[in-house]
Amino acid sequence: MRVPGVTIATATIGALVDAYGGTLDAGIPREFLIHRLGPSDRYGDYALAPVLHERGAIGLVHPDAWLLVAQAVAGRAPAGRRWIHPRAELVLAQLLTLETNEPEPFVEAPVHPSAHVTSAIVEPGARIGRDVVIGPGSRVETGAIVHPGVVLGARVIIGAGSIVGRRGFGYVDRPGTSPIRLPHRAGVVLGDDVEIGALCTIDAGILAPTSIDARTKLDAQVHVGHGVRLGQDVRVAAQVGFAGSVVVEDDVRIGGQAGIADHVCIGKGARIAAKAGVIGDVPAGAVFAGYPAVARGRWLRGYARLYRA
């Protein structure tokens, strides 16, 4: 099991505060070594967990995590373990860019020599990057690209032309100069019997892998943003888009061309109608439709009243 998080250049938390600013909660030892960054809800063998969004500040913080906290949500994060910063996202980007000497992600051969491919089929024109793991019985179809650090389980299908594990769409603005692109170094993990349709894009995670669990199936032209977690036995029709950090629980069905906003959670067994625009959490077992998406019965009543006018 991969431990979430990425390694950074080792430094004391006191030295980081001196270099980047912000304030430490009273009692935090300045000599504490920071050598790893990871997600606040899945604390592993790293030492610092960013909390940049309100959802990460409420009930999702591991009790042993030291926290880099955005000023806007500092009041909702556990006190006593916080490094509070007004530009915490910029600090995160800067810390992640300190390590730049990485080996070549691809080579001229279709499969990078560091990749571990077990009894899988890599069709002509497909490319497999550095440190990729592909389980037995899997197939990577023509023109698909699997970027470094991706892990595929057994019997996974990557459809023709799909791109798995490329860096996601994430920038941090800097006044008066070019924005910093957030490094996405945590890869993608696909469970057993997952199928990715043709021309899909699945972005790498920033601190924890973007993940799709066992037996989930994606139709063609689906986009999965960085840090998304799709549960088991999910079905997603064509042209659906998931923004970053979405959580979809098991047995969900999503109709074609639906759009899911960032940090939304869709509960187990929910149904999302085609072309729905989901901008808030969806309860388990609910059926949502429309834009903004609401319970389907409410949406139908609204349209009935509109057409009577």
N, C-alpha and C positions, 0 to 999 in steps of 0.2 A: 504494500500500500504506500503510495507516494505521500510524503509529508508535505502539506501545503506550505508555501513560502519560498522566498528566493534569498540567496546569500548576497551580502553586500560587504564592502570594505569595513573591517572591524574598527570600531572607535568607542570611546566611552560616551555615555549619554550627556555628560557634562560638556565634553568637547563638541558634540553636535549642537548643543544649545548655544555654546559660544560662537560657533561658526554660522549657524542659521537663524539664531534668535528664538523668540518665544520664551515661555516660562514653565518651570517645573513645579509640580505640586510639592509642598513641604514634606520632607522625609524621604524623598527619592534619592538614593545614593548616586552622586555624580560620577563615581568611578564604575558604575555598572556598565558592562561591556555590551554593545549592540553589534551583533554579527549577522542578523537575519531579519527579514521583514515577512510578515504573513497576515492572513485575514484574522479579524478580531474574534470571530466565532469559532475558529478551529486552530487554537493555539498549539504549536508544535515545538520544535527545537530551535525556534528563532527567539528574538528578544523584544521586538517592537511591532505593534499592530496599529495601523492607521485607522482612525474613525473619522470619516469625512462626510458622512451622510447621516441624517437623523435616524434612519432605520438601523444603522450600525451602532447607534448610541443607546438604543432602548432594548434591553433584554437579549442582546446578541453578542455580548462581550464576555470572553472567557475570564474567569476570576484570577488566573495567573498571568494575564497579558499586561505588559507595559504598553501605554497607548500614546500615539501621536494624534492629537485631537484638534479638529478644526474649531476655531473660536466660536463659530455660529452654533455648534452643538455641544460646547463644553459643559453647559449646565445640565445636560442630559446623559453625560458619560460618568462612569464611577469615579469619584474623587479619590485622590491618594496615589494614583498610578499614571497621571496624565502629564504629557508634555504638550502644552496648549500653544497653538501657533495660528496667527491670523491668515497665513498662506500655507496651510498644512499640505495641500495638494501639490504645491510647488516644491516644498521640501521633499515630499515623497518622490517626485520626478527626479530631483537632483540626486537623492540617495541611490535611486535605481540606475542612474547613468554613470555612477562612479566606476563600475566594472565594465570595461569596453573591449578588452582583449579576448574576444570569443573566437573559436575556430570557425572555419568556413562552414556555412549551413548546408551547402550543396556541393557536389563535385560533378565532373563531366559524366560519370556513370549514372545510370538511372537510380541506383540505390547507394546511398552513402555507406562507406565501409563500417561506420560505427552503428548503423541500424541493425536491429535484431528482428529478422523476418523468419517466422516459423511456418513452413508448409502453407504459405500464402501465394496468391497469384498477383503479380504486378504486371498489368497490361502494357503494351508498347505505348510510349509517350507519357507515361506516368513518372513522377519524380518523388523519391523518398529522401527526406533530409536527415541531418545528423541526429543521432541518439533516438530515433524513432523505434518504437516497439510495435510489431504487428503479430497478432495471435494466429493460431492455426485455423485454416479454412477461410481466411479473409480474402477479399478481392479489392484491389485498387484499380479502377477502370481507366481507360485511355484518357490522357490529358489531365488527370487529377494530380494535385500537388499536396503532399503531406509534409508540413514544415517541421523543423527541429522540435524535439521534446514531446511529440504526440504519442499517445499510447492507445492502441486499438486492441480490443479483446478478441475473442474467438468468433469466427464467422461474421465479421463486420464487412459491409459493402460500402465502398466510397464511390459514388456515381461519377460518370465521365465529366471531366471539366470542373469538378468541385475542388475547393481550396480549404484545407483544414490546418488550423494552427498559425495562420499569418497574424502579425501584430494587429491589434484592434484599433478602433477609432477613438483615440483619447488624447486630448491636448490640454495643456495648462497655459493660460495667457500670462504674458509678462508685459506690463505697460511700457510702450515705446520701443519694443523689440519683438523679434519673432517668438511665437509660442514654443514651448517644449513639448515634444511628443512623448507621452508616457511609454516607457518600455513595457512590453508584454512578454514576460519571461517564464510564465507558469504553464504554458502548453495547453493541451486538450486531452481529455480522457474519454474514450468511447467504450461502453460496456459490451458484453457479449450479445451477438445477434442484432446489433444496431445496424440500420440501413440509412445511408445518406443518399438522397436522390441526385440527379444530374445538376450541375451548375449551382450547388449550394456553397455557402461560405460560413465557416465556423472560426471565429476569432480566438486567439490565445488569451488566456487569463493574465491578469497583471500580477497578483500575488497567490492566487489559487487557480487550479486548472478550470477552464470551461469544461463542463461534464455533461454527458448524455448517458443515461443508465440503460440497463439491459432491455432489449426487445423494442426499444423506441424506434419509430420509423419517420423519416422526413421525406416529403415529396420534393419535386424539383424546385430550384430557385428559392430556397429558404435561407434566410440570414439569421445566424445565431451570434449575438454580440458577446463581448468579453465578460467572463465571470458568470455567464448564464448556467443554471443547473436545471436540466430536464430530467424528470424521474423515469421510472420504469413504465413500459407499455403505453407511452404517449404516442399519439398519431397527429401529425402536422401536415396539412394540405399545402399545395403549392403557393409560393410567393408570400408566405408569412414572414414577418420581421420581428425579432426579439431584440430590444435594446439591452444595454449592459446590466448585469446583476439581477436579471429576472430569475425567479424560482418557479418552476412548474412541477407540481407533485404528480404522483403516479396516476395512470389511467385517464389522463386528460385528453380531450379531442379538440382540435383547433381547425376551423374552416379556412378556406383559401383567402389570401390577401388580408388576413387580420394583422393588426399591428399592436404590439405589446410594449408599453412604456417602461423605462428603466426602473429597477428596484421593486417591480410589482410581483406579488405572489399569487399564483393561481392554484387553488386548493384541489385536493385529490378528487378525481372523478368529475371535475367541472367540464362544461361544454361551452366553447366559444364559437359563435356563428361567423360565417364568412363575412369579410370586410368590416368586422367589428374593430373598434378602437379602444383598447383596454388601457385605462389611465389610472386605475386603482385596483386594490386587491379583490380577488374573486373568491367567495366562500367555497368550501368543498361541496361538490355535488350540484352547484348552481349552473344555470344555463343563461349566458349573457349574450346580448346582441346590440347592435347600433353603435353610434359614435356621439358622445362618449358612451361606452358600453354600460348597459344596465341590465337588470333581470329581464329576460326575454318577454315575459308577460307584460311588464311595464312598458317596454319598447313597443310592443304590438298595440297596446291601448293608446299610446301616444300617437302612433301613426293613424289609427282608426279615427281619433278625434281630429287630427289634421286634415284627413281626406273628407270629413263631413263638413268642413268649413266652406 
